[in-house]
Amino acid sequence: MNSVMRLEKYIRQVSWNELNKEFIRCGYNGKINHTFKKAFYELKKKQAIPDTRIINLYEGETWAYYSMTQNEDDFQELLLIPWANCLGMEVKVKDTKMSHAEIVMHCLWSLTYMGFSEKQINWLEK
């Protein structure tokens, strides 16, 4: 069973090889994995900013959502949240069978949906 941890701790506990196996298992294989790897290492270098929002992962979902409250129906996508804030969010997993690598894979996929670096994503907010 997974305990509740901040995303930063999950990312620090997972290696790229473990994470890449999850991406391949979910059908992501090839050149795109290089961009996921780059984003993964960018996240590993960042300092988390404590954040009261919660990342919720649901069984069978590809997306990782965050909510402002404990209310599971109040959710928004992670893709435009600064990465340091996402690292500081607690992750609640509804499928207790998820490995740490699978949790990170879902969060990383959501964070990079609009770009593989914060620089690429920031232009969307302007």
Contacts in CASP RR format, 6 or more apart in sequence:
PFRMAT RR
TARGET T0000
AUTHOR 0000-0000-0000
METHOD contacts of the structure
MODEL  1
MNSVMRLEKYIRQVSWNELNKEFIRCGYNGKINHTFKKAFYELKKKQAIP
DTRIINLYEGETWAYYSMTQNEDDFQELLLIPWANCLGMEVKVKDTKMSH
AEIVMHCLWSLTYMGFSEKQINWLEK
1 96 0 8 1.000
2 93 0 8 1.000
2 96 0 8 1.000
2 98 0 8 1.000
2 100 0 8 1.000
2 103 0 8 1.000
4 90 0 8 1.000
4 91 0 8 1.000
4 92 0 8 1.000
5 90 0 8 1.000
5 91 0 8 1.000
6 48 0 8 1.000
6 87 0 8 1.000
6 88 0 8 1.000
6 89 0 8 1.000
6 90 0 8 1.000
6 91 0 8 1.000
7 48 0 8 1.000
7 55 0 8 1.000
7 86 0 8 1.000
7 87 0 8 1.000
7 88 0 8 1.000
7 89 0 8 1.000
7 90 0 8 1.000
7 91 0 8 1.000
7 104 0 8 1.000
7 107 0 8 1.000
8 46 0 8 1.000
8 48 0 8 1.000
8 87 0 8 1.000
8 88 0 8 1.000
10 91 0 8 1.000
10 100 0 8 1.000
10 103 0 8 1.000
10 104 0 8 1.000
10 107 0 8 1.000
11 40 0 8 1.000
11 43 0 8 1.000
11 44 0 8 1.000
11 87 0 8 1.000
11 104 0 8 1.000
12 44 0 8 1.000
13 100 0 8 1.000
14 100 0 8 1.000
14 101 0 8 1.000
14 104 0 8 1.000
16 37 0 8 1.000
16 40 0 8 1.000
16 41 0 8 1.000
18 99 0 8 1.000
18 100 0 8 1.000
18 101 0 8 1.000
19 36 0 8 1.000
19 40 0 8 1.000
19 101 0 8 1.000
19 104 0 8 1.000
19 105 0 8 1.000
19 108 0 8 1.000
20 33 0 8 1.000
20 36 0 8 1.000
20 37 0 8 1.000
21 101 0 8 1.000
22 99 0 8 1.000
22 101 0 8 1.000
22 102 0 8 1.000
22 104 0 8 1.000
22 105 0 8 1.000
23 29 0 8 1.000
23 33 0 8 1.000
23 36 0 8 1.000
23 105 0 8 1.000
24 33 0 8 1.000
26 62 0 8 1.000
26 105 0 8 1.000
28 36 0 8 1.000
35 112 0 8 1.000
35 116 0 8 1.000
36 108 0 8 1.000
36 109 0 8 1.000
36 112 0 8 1.000
36 116 0 8 1.000
38 116 0 8 1.000
38 117 0 8 1.000
39 108 0 8 1.000
39 111 0 8 1.000
39 112 0 8 1.000
39 116 0 8 1.000
39 117 0 8 1.000
40 104 0 8 1.000
40 108 0 8 1.000
42 83 0 8 1.000
42 117 0 8 1.000
42 118 0 8 1.000
43 83 0 8 1.000
43 87 0 8 1.000
43 108 0 8 1.000
43 111 0 8 1.000
46 83 0 8 1.000
46 84 0 8 1.000
46 87 0 8 1.000
47 84 0 8 1.000
47 87 0 8 1.000
48 84 0 8 1.000
48 87 0 8 1.000
48 88 0 8 1.000
49 82 0 8 1.000
49 84 0 8 1.000
49 85 0 8 1.000
49 87 0 8 1.000
49 88 0 8 1.000
50 88 0 8 1.000
51 85 0 8 1.000
51 86 0 8 1.000
51 88 0 8 1.000
51 89 0 8 1.000
52 68 0 8 1.000
53 66 0 8 1.000
53 67 0 8 1.000
53 68 0 8 1.000
53 81 0 8 1.000
53 85 0 8 1.000
53 89 0 8 1.000
54 66 0 8 1.000
54 67 0 8 1.000
54 70 0 8 1.000
54 89 0 8 1.000
54 90 0 8 1.000
54 91 0 8 1.000
54 92 0 8 1.000
55 64 0 8 1.000
55 65 0 8 1.000
55 66 0 8 1.000
55 78 0 8 1.000
55 86 0 8 1.000
55 89 0 8 1.000
55 90 0 8 1.000
55 91 0 8 1.000
55 92 0 8 1.000
55 107 0 8 1.000
56 64 0 8 1.000
56 65 0 8 1.000
56 66 0 8 1.000
56 67 0 8 1.000
56 72 0 8 1.000
56 75 0 8 1.000
56 92 0 8 1.000
56 94 0 8 1.000
57 64 0 8 1.000
57 91 0 8 1.000
57 92 0 8 1.000
57 93 0 8 1.000
57 94 0 8 1.000
57 95 0 8 1.000
57 98 0 8 1.000
57 103 0 8 1.000
57 106 0 8 1.000
57 107 0 8 1.000
58 65 0 8 1.000
58 94 0 8 1.000
58 95 0 8 1.000
59 94 0 8 1.000
59 95 0 8 1.000
60 95 0 8 1.000
61 106 0 8 1.000
62 106 0 8 1.000
62 109 0 8 1.000
63 77 0 8 1.000
63 106 0 8 1.000
63 109 0 8 1.000
63 110 0 8 1.000
64 78 0 8 1.000
64 91 0 8 1.000
64 106 0 8 1.000
64 107 0 8 1.000
64 109 0 8 1.000
64 110 0 8 1.000
64 111 0 8 1.000
65 75 0 8 1.000
65 76 0 8 1.000
65 77 0 8 1.000
65 78 0 8 1.000
65 110 0 8 1.000
66 75 0 8 1.000
66 76 0 8 1.000
66 77 0 8 1.000
66 78 0 8 1.000
66 81 0 8 1.000
66 86 0 8 1.000
66 89 0 8 1.000
67 74 0 8 1.000
67 75 0 8 1.000
67 76 0 8 1.000
68 74 0 8 1.000
68 76 0 8 1.000
77 110 0 8 1.000
77 113 0 8 1.000
78 86 0 8 1.000
78 107 0 8 1.000
78 110 0 8 1.000
78 111 0 8 1.000
79 110 0 8 1.000
79 111 0 8 1.000
79 112 0 8 1.000
79 113 0 8 1.000
79 114 0 8 1.000
79 121 0 8 1.000
80 114 0 8 1.000
80 121 0 8 1.000
80 124 0 8 1.000
80 125 0 8 1.000
81 111 0 8 1.000
82 118 0 8 1.000
83 111 0 8 1.000
83 118 0 8 1.000
86 107 0 8 1.000
86 111 0 8 1.000
91 103 0 8 1.000
91 107 0 8 1.000
93 103 0 8 1.000
114 120 0 8 1.000
114 121 0 8 1.000
114 124 0 8 1.000
115 121 0 8 1.000
END
